[in-house]
Amino acid sequence: MALMIDVAVSCLNSIREFCCVFWQIEEDVKDAIVYIDAGCTESFQLAGAFPLFLELGARAVCSLENMTSLDAVPDWNSKFDCSNRIVIMTCRLLNDAHRYMLRCLSTHEGVHRCTVFTSISEGSHSACPDSPLGPDAYREYETLLAQDYNEHTKTSNKISKDKGVPKFSSALESLTMEPITSDNVGDSSGDADGLVVSVHHFPLIICPFTPRTFVLPSQGSVAEASLSRQHEDSLSFGLPPISTGSMSDTDDVPPGATLTAHFLYQLALKMELKLEIFSLGDVSKNVGKIMTDMSSLYDVGRRKRTAGLLLVDRTLDLITPCCHGDSLFDRIFSSLPRGERFSTQAQLKRGVPSIDRPSLDVQVPLGELLNEEPSKIKESGLLEGVEAFLRGWESYTSSDPQNECDKKSTTKWSELLNGSLVATECFRGTPYLEAMIERRTKDGSVLVKKWLQEALRRENISVNVRARPGHATKPELQAMVKALSESQSSLLKNKGIIQLAAATAAALDESQSAKWDAFSSAEMMLNVSAGDTSQGLAAQISDLINKSALAELQAKKNEKQDSSSRGLLSFRDALLLTIVGYILAGENFPTAGSGGPFSWQEEHFLKEAIVDVVLENPSAGNLKFLNGLTEELERRLNRLKSEETKETPSDDQLDIDALDDDPWGKWGDEEDEEDNSKADESYDDMQLKLDLRDRVDSFFKFLHKLSSLRTRNVPLREGSLASESSFPGDPSGNKGLLYRLITKVLSKEEIPGLEYHSSTVGRLFKSGFGRFGLGQAKPSLADQSVILVFVIGGINGREVMEAQEAVGESGRPDIGLVTGGTTLLTPEDMFELLLGQFSHF
């Protein structure tokens, strides 16, 4: 039987331990206001942890970035009984979260105790170059926060007595706070002097999609930290560089690698695991080295469960997250809108930017699904109650409550029911997301339909809908969701499956599924062409570019007829397919051309196709490599259109010219000026086209770098891990790297480039006792009952599904596999990383 590791339960247990230690002994949180930042919000929302906070006595759980003075109001009628304790939880570096914490303390008066919990350890603060704090980071920050708060409070009190308006110190000039006047600022100097600040480490703030799958909070310091510095082997700040084997100097490790190493080390300590660390890729090797350097004889000698940790660089397999695989989980996260990010206002640090990862908060459009047809939910009174709650809250912040209520009454009722996915929602003990992430689109949607039918039977609700066994469509799911949502009790009791079914229906909608299927078909054609000739593959890419450009121009001309272009790929989509095509070409035709996988003539046609598209529609794609040229290209296009209009004058204009008595009067200086103007415009057009071709050339140089991934990535050179075109009888032909890697690990095959990081005791045996024949044998990942695979750079749902398939096919039911990654990747995310603002070309 497999030794199971449940990361979702571990996350909740971590909160419970935190509650037992700090709430019952110090009583910091009971009747206190708990503030959590955006990253913690993602984590606790997916883990379903919010009810736990309220059950254990928290006065309120509020957003740190969106904090207001109303957070201190205990109920609707009391305005004076303010809490004097504040708890702040953050997954950012303390210096990054400082302005929010200082704003929070300055807004709430009479605060005597502030307890800060951060998921970033003291070692991370000390090792990270972006942090000014040292080895004793927590004690240092306690002093700094108290000093800044006291200084600000004294300054505010002094100026409020003189002018009634506070003047913030230079450290607070960027803060946005309510004006503090003499009416609402009491004599708080004693409170300021008596403020007690304590900082503690709170690890395991993760986003668990399932008990065996997790990523890091998208708005936390670890996920936002850069994974690469700009050099010839780098592709993007958000991805590890190409693993050429030259990145051996740990002094030049990117901040993202350092923070990831400290996070995984603390994760192992929290889950009481002794890790046998293996790595594949340059950044992964550095992470493994940092983790082993942090280990000690005490850590190794403690009684812990052993587990294998496999670190993998995302850059070893870029094609899998770029493609649109058969995964319902990926469809949902690609189709549905995400929550908004909070601006960090600290993008550039030591020349390395922080990465804006998309939010993991999926906005499920339940209200829109119910609003498409008449529904009894409008008559249930639930919506009126929610709207009345919002009106009452807004009336406290408005000088004209009646006007605010009128504004709120115009809010679409459908928006009030929108929700999010929660990983801990389950059906008879089986988490919904776990069962769905390990299934393909058809099987996953049928399973959601089955759960809905079970819920309807429990509620004794009958639905008149025509359903086909073995299939699930949006109309079927929509009808069952509406029936299950008609009463408040049924809606609240079955909220987990209702939200998941609404998300599934939105992903299966024709407007979303048609585009996903078009992508999938195009990727299949590219894969087939890659197994034939380079000419055929280049022709497929050129055809996709031209067709997408034509479809985009037609859609632009017929903006009112959106349905006519439904399912067609845009020019931006064609560029993503171009990336896929070049990676496939590099794997199949590595020596076709001098600088890339295609011949000069084949690539010339591709360049001309892109140049023509940009000249016809400069704003198509909103591309980084056109920054600075887009406006000039737009002006050129508008000028050419105006000239075409002038060249076709109306009949009235022709008659006037015919009656002109002096047709020779237009000759002379005016004609010379006109010729000179046309010559200047012609020169400008020529220069603009040359600049455009230079930009396109640089874009194709970047494509050459992508096509060289197989030959430049050391672990892929021998071909045993590189993806191959599928052929009959080969089950791994279209599988991602994780599937092939786990399959080889469990079958104990030799994997080129896989490095084992010896523990402290292991290094001691190897260097000292080894000479006496007492050396320690190198362990194998296949011998571990628990294997944690962590992809530095991110994972997607298809890889999680294939990883579990690899374990199932290995005949090893005793293996407990946990997959994790820096973030959750979609094809659109990959486009932004490779061609967006964080790209290195």
C-alpha positions in Angstrom: 0.0 0.0 0.0 1.3 3.4 -0.9 2.5 5.8 1.8 0.2 8.7 1.1 1.2 12.4 1.4 -1.7 14.8 1.4 -0.5 18.3 0.8 -4.0 19.8 1.3 -4.3 18.2 4.7 -0.8 19.2 5.5 -1.6 22.8 4.7 -4.7 22.8 7.0 -2.8 21.0 9.7 -0.1 23.7 9.5 -2.8 26.3 10.2 -4.2 24.2 13.1 -0.7 23.9 14.7 -0.3 27.6 14.2 -3.6 28.1 16.0 -2.7 25.8 18.9 0.7 27.4 19.5 -0.1 31.0 19.1 -3.9 31.4 19.6 -4.3 29.3 22.8 -1.0 30.2 24.5 -0.5 33.8 23.5 -4.2 34.5 22.6 -3.0 36.7 19.8 -5.7 35.8 17.3 -8.8 35.3 19.4 -11.0 38.3 18.9 -8.3 39.8 16.6 -8.5 41.0 13.0 -6.6 38.7 10.7 -5.1 40.2 7.6 -3.9 37.9 4.8 -2.2 39.1 1.6 -3.1 38.0 -1.9 -0.9 35.0 -2.0 -2.2 33.7 1.3 -5.8 34.3 0.0 -5.1 32.0 -3.0 -3.7 29.3 -0.7 -6.4 29.4 2.0 -9.2 29.6 -0.6 -8.1 26.5 -2.4 -7.5 24.7 0.9 -10.9 25.8 2.3 -9.2 27.3 5.4 -11.4 30.4 5.9 -14.0 28.7 8.1 -11.2 27.4 10.3 -10.1 30.9 11.1 -13.6 32.0 12.1 -14.2 28.9 14.2 -11.1 29.6 16.2 -12.2 33.0 17.2 -10.9 35.5 14.6 -12.9 38.7 14.7 -12.6 39.1 10.9 -10.5 37.8 8.0 -9.6 40.6 5.7 -7.5 41.4 2.7 -4.2 43.1 3.5 -3.9 45.0 0.2 -7.5 46.1 0.3 -7.7 47.0 4.0 -10.0 49.7 5.3 -10.9 51.2 8.7 -14.2 49.3 8.5 -12.4 46.0 9.1 -12.4 46.9 12.8 -16.3 47.1 13.0 -17.4 44.0 15.0 -21.0 44.2 13.8 -23.4 46.5 12.0 -24.4 48.6 15.1 -21.2 49.0 17.1 -18.6 51.5 15.9 -16.4 52.1 19.0 -15.4 48.7 20.3 -12.2 48.3 18.2 -9.9 45.4 18.4 -6.4 46.1 19.8 -4.8 43.0 18.3 -3.9 42.5 14.6 -2.5 39.3 13.0 -0.9 39.7 9.5 -0.1 36.7 7.3 2.0 37.1 4.2 3.9 34.9 1.7 6.1 37.8 0.7 9.5 39.0 1.9 9.0 41.2 4.9 10.5 44.3 3.1 8.0 43.8 0.2 5.0 43.6 2.5 6.2 46.4 4.8 4.2 49.2 3.3 0.9 47.2 3.6 1.6 46.3 7.2 2.5 49.9 8.1 -0.6 51.2 6.4 -2.7 48.6 8.3 -1.2 49.6 11.7 -1.6 53.3 11.0 -5.2 53.0 10.0 -6.3 51.1 13.1 -5.9 53.1 16.2 -5.3 51.6 19.6 -3.4 48.6 18.4 -1.3 47.1 21.2 -0.1 43.9 19.6 0.8 43.0 16.0 1.7 39.4 15.2 3.2 38.8 11.8 3.4 35.4 10.2 5.5 35.0 7.0 6.1 31.9 4.9 9.6 33.2 4.0 12.1 31.9 6.5 14.9 33.9 8.1 17.4 32.0 6.0 15.6 33.1 2.8 15.6 36.7 3.9 19.3 36.5 4.6 20.2 34.6 1.4 18.0 36.6 -1.0 19.8 39.7 -2.5 16.4 41.5 -2.6 16.1 41.5 1.2 18.0 44.0 3.4 17.5 41.8 6.4 20.2 39.6 7.9 20.3 36.2 9.6 18.3 37.5 12.5 15.7 38.8 10.1 12.6 38.4 12.3 14.0 40.3 15.3 15.4 43.0 13.0 12.0 43.5 11.4 10.2 43.6 14.7 12.3 46.6 15.7 12.0 48.3 12.3 8.2 48.0 12.1 7.7 49.3 15.7 10.1 52.2 15.0 8.4 53.2 11.8 4.9 52.9 13.4 6.0 55.0 16.4 7.6 57.7 14.2 4.5 57.9 11.9 2.1 58.1 14.9 4.0 60.9 16.6 4.2 62.8 13.3 0.5 62.3 12.6 -0.5 63.4 16.1 1.6 66.6 16.0 0.4 67.7 12.6 -3.2 66.7 13.2 -3.3 69.0 16.2 -1.8 71.9 14.2 -3.6 71.6 10.8 -5.8 68.5 11.1 -4.0 66.8 8.2 -1.1 64.4 8.7 2.1 64.6 6.7 3.7 61.2 6.1 7.4 60.6 6.3 9.4 59.7 3.2 8.9 56.0 3.8 5.2 56.4 3.8 4.7 58.8 0.9 3.7 56.0 -1.4 0.9 54.8 0.9 -2.7 55.5 0.2 -4.6 56.1 3.4 -7.6 58.0 4.7 -6.8 61.5 6.1 -6.4 61.4 9.8 -7.8 64.4 11.6 -8.0 65.5 15.2 -11.5 64.1 15.4 -10.6 60.5 14.8 -7.0 60.5 16.2 -7.0 60.3 19.9 -4.0 60.5 22.2 -2.3 57.4 20.9 1.2 58.2 21.8 1.0 55.7 24.7 -0.4 53.1 22.4 2.4 53.7 19.9 5.1 53.4 22.5 3.4 50.3 23.9 3.1 48.5 20.5 4.4 44.9 20.7 5.5 43.4 17.4 6.3 39.7 17.0 7.3 37.9 13.8 7.1 34.2 13.3 7.7 31.7 10.5 4.6 30.0 9.1 5.6 27.5 6.3 3.5 25.5 4.0 1.5 28.3 2.4 0.9 26.5 -0.9 -2.0 26.2 -3.3 -3.1 22.5 -3.2 -5.3 21.6 -6.2 -5.5 18.0 -5.0 -4.0 16.1 -2.1 -1.1 15.2 -4.5 -0.8 18.3 -6.6 0.2 21.8 -5.6 1.8 25.0 -6.9 3.1 28.1 -5.1 0.9 31.2 -4.6 1.1 33.3 -7.8 1.4 36.5 -5.8 4.1 35.3 -3.3 7.7 36.2 -3.4 8.9 32.6 -4.3 6.7 32.4 -7.5 7.4 36.0 -8.5 11.2 35.8 -8.1 13.2 35.6 -11.3 14.5 32.2 -12.4 17.1 33.5 -14.8 19.5 36.3 -15.4 19.8 37.7 -18.9 22.5 36.0 -20.9 23.0 34.0 -24.1 21.4 30.8 -22.6 18.4 32.4 -21.0 14.9 32.6 -22.5 12.8 34.5 -20.0 13.0 35.8 -16.5 10.2 33.4 -15.6 11.9 30.3 -16.9 15.2 28.5 -16.1 17.9 29.0 -18.7 19.0 26.3 -21.1 20.8 23.6 -19.3 24.2 23.7 -21.0 26.1 22.5 -17.9 27.9 25.9 -17.5 25.8 27.2 -14.7 27.9 25.9 -11.8 28.7 29.0 -9.8 26.3 29.1 -6.9 27.2 32.8 -6.3 25.3 33.7 -9.5 22.1 31.7 -8.7 19.0 33.7 -9.5 16.8 34.7 -6.6 14.0 32.4 -7.6 16.3 29.4 -7.2 17.4 30.5 -3.8 13.9 31.0 -2.5 12.6 27.8 -4.1 15.4 25.8 -2.3 14.5 27.3 1.1 10.8 26.7 0.5 11.3 23.0 -0.3 13.7 22.6 2.6 11.1 24.0 5.0 8.4 21.9 3.3 10.3 18.7 4.1 10.8 19.8 7.7 7.1 20.5 8.1 6.0 17.2 6.6 8.8 15.4 8.6 10.4 14.0 5.5 14.0 13.0 4.9 14.7 13.8 1.3 16.9 12.0 -1.2 17.4 14.8 -3.7 17.9 14.3 -7.4 18.0 17.0 -10.0 17.8 17.4 -13.8 18.8 20.8 -15.3 21.2 23.5 -14.2 18.9 25.5 -12.0 17.6 22.3 -10.4 21.1 21.3 -9.6 21.8 24.6 -7.9 18.6 24.2 -5.9 19.7 20.7 -4.9 23.1 22.0 -3.8 21.5 24.8 -1.7 19.2 22.3 0.0 22.0 19.9 0.9 24.2 22.7 2.2 21.3 23.7 4.5 21.0 20.2 5.9 22.9 19.2 9.0 23.9 16.0 10.9 21.0 16.6 13.2 18.5 16.8 10.4 19.8 13.6 8.7 19.9 11.6 11.9 16.3 12.4 13.0 13.7 9.7 12.7 11.7 10.7 9.6 10.0 9.1 6.7 12.3 9.0 3.6 11.1 10.4 0.3 12.6 11.1 -3.0 12.7 14.7 -4.4 13.1 15.0 -8.2 13.8 18.6 -9.3 13.3 19.3 -13.0 13.9 22.4 -15.1 10.9 23.6 -17.1 13.1 24.5 -20.0 13.8 20.8 -20.7 10.3 20.6 -22.0 8.6 23.7 -23.3 6.4 22.2 -25.9 4.1 20.4 -23.4 2.8 23.6 -21.7 2.7 25.4 -25.0 0.3 22.9 -26.5 -3.5 22.4 -25.9 -3.7 18.9 -24.5 -6.7 16.7 -23.8 -7.2 17.9 -20.2 -10.4 19.3 -18.8 -8.5 21.0 -16.0 -6.3 22.9 -18.4 -9.4 23.9 -20.5 -11.1 25.4 -17.4 -8.0 27.4 -16.3 -7.5 28.6 -19.9 -11.1 29.5 -20.6 -12.3 31.2 -17.4 -11.2 34.6 -16.3 -8.8 35.0 -13.4 -8.8 37.3 -10.4 -7.0 40.6 -10.6 -3.5 40.9 -9.4 -2.3 43.6 -6.9 0.5 45.8 -8.1 3.7 45.2 -6.2 5.1 48.6 -7.1 8.6 47.1 -7.0 9.0 45.4 -10.3 12.7 45.9 -10.9 15.1 44.7 -8.2 18.9 44.8 -8.8 18.2 44.7 -12.6 16.0 41.6 -12.3 12.2 42.0 -12.5 9.7 40.2 -10.4 7.3 38.1 -12.5 3.6 38.9 -12.7 2.2 35.4 -12.5 -1.5 35.1 -13.4 -3.8 34.7 -10.4 -4.9 31.2 -9.5 -8.3 32.4 -8.5 -10.6 31.2 -11.3 -13.8 33.2 -11.6 -16.6 30.7 -12.1 -19.4 32.4 -14.1 -22.3 30.7 -12.3 -24.5 33.7 -12.5 -24.1 34.0 -16.2 -25.0 30.3 -16.6 -28.2 30.8 -14.6 -29.0 34.0 -16.4 -29.1 32.6 -19.9 -32.7 31.4 -19.3 -35.3 32.2 -16.7 -34.5 30.7 -13.4 -36.3 30.4 -10.1 -33.1 31.5 -8.2 -34.2 35.1 -8.8 -37.3 34.5 -6.8 -35.6 32.6 -3.9 -34.6 35.7 -1.9 -30.9 34.7 -1.9 -29.8 37.4 -4.3 -31.8 40.1 -2.5 -30.0 39.1 0.7 -26.6 39.3 -0.8 -27.3 42.7 -2.4 -28.7 44.1 0.8 -25.6 43.0 2.6 -23.4 44.8 0.0 -25.6 47.9 0.2 -25.4 48.1 3.9 -21.6 47.8 3.8 -21.2 50.4 1.1 -23.4 52.9 3.0 -20.7 53.2 5.7 -18.2 54.4 3.2 -20.4 56.8 1.3 -21.3 60.4 2.0 -24.6 59.8 0.2 -25.9 56.3 1.1 -29.1 56.6 -0.9 -27.1 57.4 -4.1 -24.8 54.4 -3.4 -27.8 52.1 -3.0 -29.2 53.3 -6.3 -25.9 52.6 -8.0 -25.7 49.1 -6.4 -29.2 48.3 -7.5 -28.0 48.5 -11.1 -25.4 45.7 -10.5 -26.1 42.6 -12.5 -27.5 40.0 -10.3 -25.6 37.3 -12.1 -22.3 38.8 -10.8 -23.4 38.2 -7.2 -23.3 34.4 -7.7 -19.9 34.1 -9.3 -17.5 31.9 -7.3 -14.2 30.0 -7.2 -13.0 26.5 -7.1 -12.1 24.9 -3.7 -9.8 21.9 -3.6 -11.3 20.4 -0.4 -14.8 20.1 -1.7 -15.5 16.4 -2.2 -18.0 13.8 -3.2 -18.2 10.9 -0.7 -14.6 11.5 0.4 -13.2 12.0 -3.2 -12.1 15.6 -3.8 -13.7 17.0 -7.0 -10.6 18.5 -8.4 -8.5 15.4 -7.7 -10.8 13.2 -9.7 -11.1 15.8 -12.5 -7.4 16.6 -12.9 -6.5 13.0 -13.5 -9.0 12.6 -16.4 -9.2 13.7 -20.0 -11.8 16.2 -21.2 -14.5 13.7 -22.1 -14.1 11.4 -19.1 -13.9 14.4 -16.7 -17.0 16.1 -18.1 -18.9 12.8 -17.9 -17.8 12.4 -14.3 -19.1 15.9 -13.4 -22.4 15.0 -15.0 -22.6 11.9 -12.9 -21.9 13.9 -9.7 -24.7 16.3 -10.7 -27.1 13.4 -11.2 -26.2 12.0 -7.8 -26.8 15.3 -6.2 -30.2 15.7 -7.9 -31.2 12.3 -6.7 -30.3 13.2 -3.1 -32.4 16.3 -3.3 -35.3 14.5 -5.0 -35.2 16.8 -8.0 -36.2 15.7 -11.4 -34.8 17.3 -14.6 -36.3 16.9 -18.0 -33.2 17.0 -20.2 -32.2 14.8 -23.1 -28.9 13.2 -22.2 -26.7 10.8 -24.0 -24.8 8.2 -22.0 -21.1 8.6 -22.2 -21.3 12.3 -23.2 -21.7 15.6 -21.5 -22.7 18.9 -23.1 -23.2 22.4 -21.9 -27.0 22.3 -22.2 -27.2 19.1 -20.1 -24.9 20.5 -17.4 -26.7 23.9 -17.5 -30.1 22.3 -17.0 -29.0 20.3 -14.0 -27.1 23.2 -12.4 -30.3 25.3 -12.7 -32.4 22.7 -11.1 -29.9 22.1 -8.3 -29.7 25.9 -7.6 -33.4 26.7 -7.4 -33.5 26.6 -3.6 -31.1 28.2 -1.2 -30.6 25.1 0.9 -29.8 23.0 -2.2 -27.5 25.7 -3.6 -25.5 26.0 -0.4 -25.4 22.3 0.3 -24.1 21.4 -3.2 -22.1 24.5 -3.8 -18.9 22.5 -4.6 -20.3 20.5 -7.5 -22.4 23.4 -8.7 -19.3 25.6 -9.1 -17.3 22.8 -10.7 -20.2 22.0 -13.1 -20.5 25.7 -14.0 -16.8 25.9 -14.7 -17.0 22.8 -16.9 -20.0 24.1 -18.8 -18.1 27.4 -19.5 -15.1 25.4 -20.8 -17.3 23.3 -23.0 -19.1 26.4 -24.5 -18.7 26.6 -28.2 -16.9 29.9 -28.1 -14.2 28.3 -25.9 -14.1 24.7 -27.1 -13.9 25.7 -30.8 -10.7 27.6 -30.4 -9.2 25.0 -28.1 -10.0 22.3 -30.7 -8.6 24.5 -33.5 -5.4 24.8 -31.6 -5.3 21.1 -30.9 -5.8 20.2 -34.6 -3.1 22.7 -35.7 -0.7 21.2 -33.3 -1.5 17.7 -34.5 -0.8 18.8 -38.1 2.5 20.3 -37.1 3.5 17.1 -35.3 2.6 15.0 -38.3 4.6 17.3 -40.7 7.6 17.3 -38.3 7.8 13.5 -38.9 8.0 14.1 -42.7 10.1 16.9 -44.2 11.2 20.4 -43.2 9.5 21.8 -46.3 6.2 20.4 -45.3 6.5 21.8 -41.7 7.6 25.2 -42.9 4.6 25.3 -45.3 2.2 24.4 -42.5 3.6 27.2 -40.3 3.3 29.7 -43.2 -0.2 28.6 -44.0 -1.2 29.1 -40.3 0.2 32.6 -40.3 -1.5 33.7 -43.5 -4.9 32.2 -42.6 -4.8 33.8 -39.1 -3.9 37.2 -40.6 -6.8 36.9 -43.1 -9.3 35.9 -40.4 -8.2 38.7 -38.2 -8.6 41.3 -41.0 -12.0 40.0 -41.8 -13.0 40.1 -38.1 -11.7 43.7 -37.9 -13.8 44.8 -40.9 -16.9 43.0 -39.5 -16.5 43.9 -35.8 -20.3 43.6 -35.3 -20.3 40.0 -36.6 -18.3 38.3 -33.9 -19.9 35.0 -34.5 -18.5 34.8 -38.0 -14.9 34.6 -36.7 -15.7 32.2 -33.8 -13.1 29.5 -33.4 -10.6 31.0 -35.8 -7.0 31.5 -34.6 -5.6 35.0 -34.4 -2.1 36.2 -35.5 -1.0 36.0 -31.9 -2.2 32.3 -31.8 -0.3 31.6 -35.0 2.9 32.9 -33.4 2.4 30.5 -30.5 2.0 27.7 -33.0 5.2 29.0 -34.8 7.0 28.5 -31.5 5.7 24.9 -31.3 6.7 24.3 -34.9 10.2 25.5 -34.4 10.7 23.3 -31.3 9.4 20.3 -33.3 11.7 21.2 -36.2 14.7 21.4 -33.9 14.0 17.9 -32.6 13.5 16.4 -36.0 15.7 18.5 -38.4 18.5 19.8 -36.1 20.9 20.4 -39.1 18.6 21.5 -41.9 19.8 25.1 -42.0 23.0 27.0 -41.1 21.3 29.0 -38.3 18.1 27.1 -37.7 16.1 24.0 -38.5 14.8 25.3 -41.9 16.7 26.3 -45.1 17.2 30.0 -45.9 14.5 29.9 -48.5 11.9 28.3 -46.2 12.6 30.7 -43.5 12.6 33.7 -45.8 9.0 32.9 -46.8 8.1 32.7 -43.1 9.7 36.1 -42.4 7.9 37.7 -45.4 4.6 36.3 -44.2 5.0 37.9 -40.8 6.2 41.2 -42.2 3.1 41.4 -44.5 0.8 40.7 -41.6 2.3 43.4 -39.5 2.2 45.9 -42.3 -1.5 45.2 -42.9 -2.5 45.1 -39.3 0.3 46.6 -37.0 -1.8 46.2 -33.8 -2.3 42.5 -34.3 -0.9 40.5 -31.4 0.3 43.4 -29.3 3.9 42.0 -29.5 6.9 43.0 -27.5 9.3 42.9 -30.4 7.3 45.6 -32.1 7.5 48.1 -29.2 8.2 51.5 -30.6 7.2 50.7 -34.1 3.5 49.9 -33.7 2.4 53.6 -33.6 4.6 54.5 -36.7 3.2 51.5 -38.6 -0.3 52.6 -37.7 0.3 56.1 -38.9 1.7 54.7 -42.1 -1.3 52.5 -42.7 -3.7 55.4 -42.0 -1.8 57.6 -44.4 -2.0 55.0 -47.2 -5.7 54.6 -46.7 -6.3 58.3 -46.9 -4.2 58.5 -50.1 -6.3 55.8 -51.6 -9.4 57.8 -50.8 -7.9 60.9 -52.4 -7.0 59.0 -55.6 -10.7 58.0 -56.2 -12.4 61.5 -56.1 -16.2 61.9 -56.5 -17.9 62.9 -59.7 -18.5 66.5 -58.5 -14.7 66.9 -58.0 -14.1 65.6 -61.5 -16.5 68.2 -63.0 -14.8 71.1 -61.2 -11.4 70.0 -62.4 -12.6 69.8 -66.0 -13.9 73.4 -65.9 -10.6 74.8 -64.7 -9.4 77.5 -67.1 -5.7 77.2 -66.2 -4.7 73.6 -65.8 -1.1 74.6 -66.2 -1.2 76.6 -62.9 -0.7 73.5 -60.8 2.8 73.1 -62.3 5.9 74.7 -60.9 6.8 75.1 -57.2 3.7 73.4 -55.8 4.4 70.3 -57.8 8.0 70.3 -56.7 7.0 70.5 -53.1 4.5 67.7 -53.6 7.2 65.6 -55.2 9.6 66.3 -52.4 7.0 65.4 -49.8 6.3 62.1 -51.6 10.0 61.4 -51.7 10.4 62.0 -48.0 7.4 59.7 -47.3 8.9 57.0 -49.5 12.2 57.2 -47.7 10.4 57.0 -44.3 8.4 54.0 -45.5 11.6 52.3 -46.6 13.3 53.0 -43.3 10.3 51.8 -41.4 10.2 48.5 -43.4 13.9 48.0 -42.7 13.4 48.5 -39.0 10.5 46.1 -39.1 12.6 43.5 -40.9 15.3 43.9 -38.3 12.8 43.3 -35.5 11.5 40.2 -37.3 15.1 38.9 -37.8 15.7 39.2 -34.0 12.4 37.3 -33.5 13.6 34.5 -35.7 17.0 34.4 -33.9 15.0 33.8 -30.7 13.1 31.0 -32.5 16.5 29.5 -33.5 17.4 29.4 -29.8 14.2 27.6 -29.1 14.8 25.1 -31.9 18.2 24.3 -30.4 16.8 23.1 -27.0 17.4 19.5 -27.8 21.0 20.0 -28.8 22.0 22.6 -26.2 20.2 21.0 -23.2 22.7 18.4 -22.0 20.2 15.9 -20.6 18.4 15.8 -24.0 21.4 15.3 -26.3 21.4 11.5 -26.1 17.8 11.4 -27.1 16.4 9.1 -24.4 14.3 11.9 -22.8 13.6 14.0 -25.9 10.2 13.9 -27.4 9.9 11.8 -30.5 7.2 11.7 -33.2 4.7 9.0 -32.3 4.5 5.7 -34.2 2.1 2.7 -33.8 2.8 0.8 -30.6 4.7 3.6 -28.9 2.6 4.7 -25.9 5.0 7.6 -25.0 5.1 9.2 -28.4 3.0 12.2 -27.6 3.6 12.2 -23.8 5.4 15.0 -22.0 8.8 14.9 -20.3 7.4 14.1 -16.9 5.7 10.9 -18.2 8.9 9.7 -19.9 11.0 10.7 -16.9 8.9 8.9 -14.3 8.6 5.8 -16.5 12.4 5.5 -16.8 12.9 6.3 -13.0 10.5 3.5 -11.9 12.0 1.0 -14.4 15.4 2.0 -13.0 16.8 3.0 -16.4 19.9 5.2 -16.7 18.9 8.8 -17.2 21.6 11.1 -18.7 22.2 14.3 -16.6 20.3 13.1 -13.5 22.4 14.1 -10.5 22.1 12.8 -7.0 22.9 15.2 -4.1 24.5 13.4 -1.2 23.4 14.3 2.3 25.9 15.5 4.9 26.4 11.9 6.2 26.6 10.7 2.6 29.4 13.1 1.8 31.2 12.2 4.9 31.1 8.5 4.0 32.2 9.3 0.5 35.1 11.5 1.3 36.3 10.0 4.6 35.2 6.4 5.3 35.0 5.6 1.6 38.7 4.9 1.5 38.3 2.2 4.1 35.6 0.4 2.1 32.7 1.9 4.1 31.3 4.0 1.2 27.6 4.7 1.0 25.7 3.2 -2.0 23.9 5.7 -4.2 20.2 5.4 -3.6 17.6 5.1 -6.3 14.4 7.1 -6.7 12.5 3.9 -7.5 13.4 2.6 -4.1 11.4 5.4 -2.4 7.8 4.9 -1.4 7.1 8.6 -1.7 8.4 10.6 -4.7 7.9 14.4 -4.9 8.4 15.8 -8.4 8.8 19.6 -8.5 9.1 21.4 -11.8 11.0 24.7 -11.5 9.1 27.1 -13.8 5.6 25.6 -13.5 3.4 22.6 -14.5 0.1 22.1 -16.2 -2.9 19.7 -15.7 -1.9 17.4 -18.6 1.5 16.7 -17.0 -0.1 15.9 -13.6 -2.5 13.4 -15.4 0.4 11.8 -17.3 2.6 11.5 -14.2 -0.1 9.6 -12.4 -0.6 7.4 -15.6 3.1 6.6 -15.5 2.9 5.4 -11.9 -0.2 3.3 -12.8 1.4 1.7 -15.8 4.6 0.9 -13.8 2.9 -1.8 -11.7 4.0 -0.1 -8.5 0.9 0.7 -6.5 3.1 1.2 -3.5 4.4 4.5 -4.9 2.9 7.7 -3.6 3.6 10.5 -6.2 3.2 14.2 -5.4 3.7 16.7 -8.2 4.3 20.4 -7.7 5.6 23.4 -9.5 6.4 27.1 -9.3 3.0 28.0 -10.9 0.2 26.6 -13.0 1.0 27.2 -16.7 -1.4 27.6 -19.6 -0.5 28.1 -23.3 -1.3 31.8 -22.9 1.1 32.0 -19.9 3.8 30.5 -22.0 3.3 33.0 -24.8 3.7 35.8 -22.3 6.8 34.3 -20.8 8.5 33.7 -24.2 7.2 36.7 -26.2 5.9 39.1 -23.6 7.5 41.6 -21.3 9.6 39.0 -19.4 11.2 37.5 -22.6 14.9 37.8 -23.2 15.0 38.4 -26.9 
